Amino acid sequence: MASRATLALLHTSPAHIPVFDALRDSDHPGLRLRHLVDEDLLERAGRHGVDAVTDDVRAALDRAVATGAHAVLCTCSTIGGAAEALGTRAAVPVLRVDRPMAAAAVAAGPRVTVLATVAATLRPTVDLIEEEAARAARPVSVRTRLVDGAWRHFASGDTEAYARHVAAAADALTGTETDVIVLAQASMAPAQRLTATTVPLLSSPRPGLTAAALAAVSGH
């Protein structure tokens, strides 16, 4: 059944394509991925707010459904909430990549630290974690840190320097101050292989793709 399922992924950077292709190959062989990339969505959402791109997100979801997707996964944490909300009226499941990560963070402990490299991502991620905490009836205290200077490396294509910046920020945190570290953006996931911290470090691509693959196969 998985070989007949098609999952559309809405990205705001083409850098995410090989990441999710590799995860598909290792975890979900046979699942067809269709990548939709619109870099302008993140830029405009950062400048003008997520409401400024809602119509474009809706149009992207409509295109995904019209071209045969069985589910859609939004891999951008900044616009993920908008995609998920718009998806309630879509003909197929629409998921945000960071929701499974948020649920795992709540389960890991009450003190959650969110790292992001784009300021616009912080508030949506905090809101999502608090939503998952309320759903699980667990107390949670969320603090945020912007990894200054990291995003310019990603924007220039130097993903190794980007990952090193993120890893350094994670390594600066200790178990005496936080129970779990959340990497708010899918682009930050490669930092996991570079960190030395003993604090649990969560990223969104693998659990997000797993949830979306299930939705594509099952239809819900």
Order of alpha helices (4+ residues) and beta strands (2+ residues): beta-alpha-beta-alpha-alpha-beta-alpha-beta-alpha-beta-alpha-beta-alpha-alpha-beta-beta-alpha
